[in-house]
Each structure stands twice: as structure tokens, then as C-alpha cells.
Amino acid sequence: MTTPRSVALERLAYTLTAPVLAVAPNLYPDSPVNSVVQVAGAVGISGWILAGKSDKPGAGRKILRWTPLVMAAAVDVAARHTGGFGPYCLDGLLAAGWAAAGYLVMPFARHTRRRHRPALAAPAPQPAPAETPEPSVAQPDDGADLLTRQARMLWEQAGMPARTHIVKATRHPGMRHDMTILLRASETGRPITGLTEAAVAAPFGVHSSVVELAEVAIQPGRQGGPGWMEARITPDAHQRRRTKPTPQERWTDRVGGPKGGAPGSELVHKTRDDARGVTFFRAKMADPTETPRIDLPKVCRALGLPEDDSCVFVLIDGNEFLISAFDSPPLSQIFPATRELLTPDAKGMYVCGFTITGQPVKTMVYQYDKNAPAHGLILGVSRSGKTQFFAIHMAAQSLDGQVVWLSTVRKDEKTTVLGRYIDRQGSNALWMARSLRAAKALCEIRAEMPWPYDGQPHDYKPGDTRCPYRQLNVYADEFMTAAQDADFGEFIQKDAEDLTVTGLKYGIGFNPAGQSPFAHNGFSTEMKDNLRQNSRPVIFNMGSPAATRKAAEGTMENAHDVPTIPARYSRSEGSAIERAMRGEADPENGVSTGGVAVIVLDNGRAVLKRSLYADFDTDLSELFPDEVIRLSDYEVNELDKRGLWFDWNEPEPRPGEFWPEPDEDDEGEGRSRRRGGGGGSGSKGSARRSEQVTSPRQALEAIKSLTDA
């Protein structure tokens, strides 16, 4: 057997170099030979490091290839640091061992090539004929990285699902198992069909829920279309999403899904305001043409928020909406009224309260855009805050130089206090009927009242300094009860309807208040339409969220989502189930919602706000102007000529004030009709109503207004 030349030369090099390694460090420590040997050792260590970091095959062969240089440097360093040739001629033994190892192993000669070259004299072995493998549909070796080759191997073992092969596999940054594979149909020009998440998940041993298939867009340098597909395999990301989801992921999984509280929505951002103690969730619809459909309790459960209608609110704006989750009820805060807030601006707007987000809410004392006064519609049950709103609204109108009349069905402390700061105030149905009759007569007086600058009558224009009269605001508290009064309800309802239709032209605004805005309670269709179109209706608590919502929708031109006003602001404490099991009482009621109202803005949107607070236990003069605003002398004289300007607190109607005076021989019948008592009143009243019916609508109103049916 002939020894290969490379092996013989390598053995000769080991034999000649071994004495140099043993002698040079001891006899010539500063010789350049030692430096050369150490540099060669450093090169060998670098080769080890590069071989260890490489992901290509053959790392072990590369390490063996550099081993002789590293060992030679080690022998040289050991020889330099031992005295003489060391104990027992250690330097010589190390050098001899190094030569023997290289002589037998021959790293360079054996491992430079993948196959060992046979001896020259040996006959060349004849390889056995190998079986011709069946052609594979897998993509041939194109220099792909290790991850792509491993993915292709698993894909081939699975039988090439859907007749596709892997073009490239890309690992996601920072993930151990997550990757994206790019697939292409095996046959050129054929679309990929029948590929499912389960078919992709099976070769890689993951659940089908962590696989997402997507189409491949056409990009420069790469094809796309039906023949290509991208599969995202993300087991690590799904594990993190289940344990530590981001706010966007939590929203997508629990809120924006088909069974979530806001299906089809996506979270824009989540922000926290520590100063105000509120967390905001701003979201929008993925499809901008859709309208948000929000189940607020379901959203709260999905986000881990307390299902508290006094702390969690939703605001919808087009295809976007905002959910505000407060730590404590925001509308339980008191906002004191001040003259600065109540003073109307150049457009007749003033701040009447604040919303849950701290935004000021404005309402109007006249309609700047329509160049007309403003009506008012205030609804709510007893102790809901109507009279408080009266106070601030009257103060704003007085600060704008307007005249105010207030009538109520029954006398109370607050309305009596307000009477000190306004032109006129009374407390019974007769007083209300007289005030409405006088206001209706003022329409005729002002229609003929000449303006000083040209001597001609004109329609009222808010803010016009040439106008000889001031805007008049007529308030009717508990209008529903007054409109059903047996004696004067008919006059109150008819004059109020006429005033809402014609009063704006002559600078007169009507402000009824009650517990229902519907026709069977005194609000005819024309009256309600005029009030709604020429005011910003304010609806306080109507006794239940359903009643409040119904009343608000009855005053809105287009029904929007109406916020809920609970009976009280009470926080949910603990679990009701646990309290029931322990036999404990439920928590006490919280703060009253008096003063909290729904105001319907000009665009028909309902906003929840808390009205400014006017403290009746203190002096209200700080809110009202120093001087009470009254009618002009001309108007008073004209009303006096018509017999309508006197002390309206007189307990009995004046002769002929409401009904014609009876004949002397029919005194009993006239008295019964005027007083509204006995059978005569009912029969005559019915006859009087039947004479006024001229249309089907009036007939229906007459039937509904019957009190003795």
C-alpha cells in the first residue's frame, strides 16, 4: 500500500517541528519562532469559534482541522513557563506527544476533503449501482437556509399538502417557534385549493388555531396571486396572547368579535388620566360604513370593568365611539353656578352644566341662527332638579336683559324665592291661565307696536338695540297637571299651543315643565314639534331609565342612543352571590342623581350632563342682575286697556274674564260653569269643547283631554 504524498509530507512536518517546539522556548525565549507558533495557535482558536457559530454542516471536521495549530501553541507556552526542560523532561514529552498525535490522526490530510483519498496501488472500488429515486416534487436545493430546508423536510414527509411546496420559511424576530412560510403550487399556473389551517398545522405539530392563512400580494421581484399563499404559524404569540394580551388583542378577542359587546370594532388606543381618575377606550368600526352597536355591560365584562352605569359611559360619534371608565361617579360632583358661566355670549349661549368628561354644555336664551327667541322644554319627576335648572336658566335670561314670568300649580319655597328676581310669579292654575292669556295678547300688541327709528312695527330680532320691547320668557311648571285642571285646563292648553306657534315672531318664548311630553298629557303634536325645533330639551330623571329614554326619544328628531340616568349613584361592592350566601345586607344607596339630565343638542344627539347648582339657601342675587327686568310702559298700558294687567293672584276670575257673563235668570248655570263643579259644568264644558272641534286631530285631542270620562 502506497502512502499518499500529503500524508507523508504532513508526518515529516510533525517530525521536524516537534524538536523546535521543545528546544526553542528554552534556549531562545525571545526568538521569532515562538511568536509565529503563538500566532498560528490564535488563528486556530479563531477557526474553532467560526466553526462553532456556523449553522452549516461540517463543523466538527473544521474544528479537527485547526486542532494541530492550537495544540502546538499550547506546547510552546508550557515550555516557556517551565524551568529548563521541566521535571522529567516534560517539554520534550509534550512535543513528542504532539508529533505522535499528528502522525497518527493527520487532521489536515484526512479532513481537508470530505472523502479520504485511497492508496495509489489500491484498485478503485466499483460503487454498487444505486436505485434510481423517484423524482420529487419538492423544490431542488437552491441554497436555502437551514430553517427553510427543515420546513421543507417536514412538508415533504406530510405529503406536500394541497400539492404545494415551501419557497421560504422566515422566523419571527424574538420568537423561538413562530414563523411564516411562503407556499407555491407545485404545478405552474395552478391555483392553491384545499389548503386548510389544520393541513398546515399537522406537519409542524401545532394546533390549527395558531395558523393563519393569507393571500400573497404581488411585489416587485416576486409573483403573487392564487398560486401563492402565506401561512403564519405563531404558537408562541398565541401563548402570550392568552396569558398577557395587549389592550388591542384583548379588545379584538373579547369585544370586537361577532359575539362581543361591540362587534366589528377595533381599539384605536387606551389612555389613562390619573388626575381625573378615568380610563378611556377609543375605538372605531373596522368597516367605516357601519354604525356601532354597543352592549355596554357586555363590554365591561370583557374588559374587566365594573358594570356600573354611574361610572362607565359611552359616547358615539359617527363610526367611532369612546368608553369612559371612571374610578368614582363623575356626575356626583357639584358644579356651583356663577355669573360668569351664566352670562350669555354674543350668540345667546351660556354654560348650563358639564358632561362626564368635564366638557361644558351650553344652551341658548335665544336662537342666533334663526334670529328668534328660544322656547324651552324641561321634563323630570319631582326632586329631579327642574327648579334648579329654572333658576340658572332664568338668571341667564335676566342677565341678557329679558323678562321672565313663572307660574306653578302649587306654591313652594324655591319658586317663591325666584319670584324676587323676576317680573312676575304665581302659584295656581288660574295664575297660569292669566299669564298665558296676557302673553298671547302681547303678540297682538307687539305686532302693532311701532319701532322708534322708522315708526313701523317689525318682527323681533334678538340683540337689536332699536327694538322697543324685551324678550319675554313664560314658564309653566307642572304644565301637565295644569293642563288637566277642571276649570282652566282647557284655556291653559289652548293658549300655550297658540303661544308656541306664534310667540317667537313677537319675542315670546314658552318654557313648559312636567313629567311627560306626550299629547294625552297636554302636549299636542304642533306644540311638541315647535318646542323641540326651537329649544334644547332637557330631560331629568323620569323615574326609570326606560321612561327617561322614552321621554328623550320623544323630543329628538332622530333617535340616538340615550344615556341612562339611575335613581342613585351607588357603587357595586363585592359579590351579590357571596352576600346572599353569608346572609349579609346589600350596600346602602349612594348619591342622589338630582341635577343630572339628558340634554338634546341641535344635531339630535343626547348628552348626559350635570346642571350647575344654584344654592337657594344663600342669596341668589349674585346670579341675577341688580335690577329686575320688566315690560315696557307701553306694553303695560296696552294690557291694562284690555283688562289683562292686574294682580293675577286674585282668587276668583273676574266677570267675563274667561266665560261670558250669564243672564240674570241663568245665574246658577253660569256659576256652575265658571266654578267647574256639579253636572252642569261637565255638560256645558263638553258642549263648549264640541263646538271647537273642526278636524279629526282636534276630535282626538278633545277625547284625550276628557277628565270625567
C-alpha positions, 0 to 999 in steps of 0.5 A: 500500500502506497502512502499518499504524498500529503500524508507523508509530507504532513508526518515529516512536518510533525517530525521536524517541528516537534524538536523546535517546539521543545528546544526553542522556548528554552534556549531562545525565549525571545526568538521569532519562532515562538511568536509565529507558533503563538500566532498560528495557535490564535488563528486556530482558536479563531477557526474553532469559534467560526466553526462553532457559530456556523449553522452549516454542516461540517463543523466538527471536521473544521474544528479537527482541522485547526486542532494541530495549530492550537495544540502546538501553541499550547506546547510552546507556552508550557515550555516557556513557563517551565524551568529548563526542560521541566521535571522529567523532561516534560517539554520534550514529552509534550512535543513528542506527544504532539508529533505522535498525535499528528502522525497518527490522526493527520487532521489536515490530510484526512479532513481537508476533503470530505472523502479520504483519498485511497492508496495509489496501488489500491484498485478503485472500488466499483460503487454498487449501482444505486436505485434510481429515486423517484423524482420529487416534487419538492423544490431542488436545493437552491441554497436555502437556509437551514430553517427553510430546508427543515420546513421543507423536510417536514412538508415533504414527509406530510405529503406536500399538502394541497400539492404545494411546496415551501419557497421560504420559511422566515422566523419571527424576530424574538420568537423561538417557534413562530414563523411564516412560510411562503407556499407555491403550487407545485404545478405552474399556473395552478391555483392553491385549493384545499389548503386548510389551517389544520393541513398546515398545522399537522406537519409542524405539530401545532394546533390549527388555531395558531395558523393563519392563512393569507393571500400573497400580494404581488411585489416587485421581484416576486409573483403573487396571486392564487398560486401563492399563499402565506401561512403564519404559524405563531404558537408562541404569540398565541401563548402570550396572547392568552396569558398577557394580551395587549389592550388591542388583542384583548379588545379584538378577542373579547369585544370586537368579535361577532359575539362581543359587546361591540362587534366589528370594532377595533381599539384605536388606543387606551389612555389613562388620566390619573388626575381625573381618575378615568380610563378611556377606550377609543375605538372605531368600526373596522368597516367605516360604513357601519354604525356601532352597536354597543352592549355596554355591560357586555363590554365591561365584562370583557374588559374587566370593568365594573358594570356600573352605569354611574361610572362607565359611559359611552359616547358615539360619534359617527363610526367611532365611539369612546368608553369612559371608565371612571374610578368614582361617579363623575356626575356626583360632583357639584358644579356651583353656578356663577355669573360668569358661566351664566352670562350669555355670549354674543350668540345667546349661549351660556354654560348650563352644566358639564358632561362626564368628561368635564366638557361644558354644555351650553344652551341658548336664551335665544336662537342666533341662527334663526334670529328668534327667541328660544322656547324651552322644554324641561321634563323630570319627576319631582326632586329631579332638579327642574327648579334648579335648572329654572333658576340658572336658566332664568338668571341667564335670561335676566342677565341678557336683559329679558323678562321672565314670568313663572307660574306653578300649580302649587306654591313652594319655597324655591319658586317663591324665592325666584319670584324676587328676581323676576317680573312676575310669579304665581302659584295656581292654575288660574295664575297660569291661565292669566299669564298665558292669556296676557302673553298671547295678547302681547303678540297682538300688541307687539305686532302693532307696536311701532319701532322708534327709528322708522315708526313701523312695527317689525318682527323681533330680532334678538340683540337689536338695540332699536327694538322697543320691547324685551324678550319675554320668557313664560314658564309653566311648571307642572304644565301637565297637571295644569293642563288637566285642571277642571276649570282652566285646563282647557284655556291653559292648553289652548293658549300655550299651543297658540303661544308656541306657534306664534310667540317667537315672531313677537319675542315670546318664548314658552318654557313648559315643565312636567313629567311627560311630553306626550299629547294625552298629557297636554302636549299636542303634536304642533306644540311638541314639534315647535318646542323641540325645533326651537329649544334644547330639551332637557330631560331629568330623571323620569323615574326609570331609565326606560321612561327617561329614554322614552321621554328623550326619544320623544323630543329628538328628531332622530333617535340616538342612543340615550344615556341612562340616568339611575335613581342613585349613584351607588357603587357595586361592592363585592359579590351579590352571590357571596352576600346572599350566601353569608346572609349579609345586607346589600350596600346602602344607596349612594348619591342622589342623581338630582341635577343630572339630565339628558340634554338634546343638542341641535344635531339630535344627539343626547348628552348626559350632563350635570346642571350647575347648582344654584344654592337657594339657601344663600342669596341668589342675587349674585346670579341675577342682575341688580335690577329686575327686568320688566315690560315696557310702559307701553306694553303695560298700558296696552294690557291694562286697556284690555283688562289683562294687567292686574294682580293675577293672584286674585282668587276668583276670575273676574266677570267675563274674564274667561266665560261670558257673563250669564243672564240674570235668570241663568245665574246658577248655570253660569256659576256652575260653569265658571266654578267647574263643579256639579253636572252642569259644568261637565255638560256645558264644558263638553258642549263648549269643547264640541263646538271647537272641534273642526278636524279629526286631530282636534276630535282626538285631542278633545277625547284625550283631554276628557277628565270625567270620562 
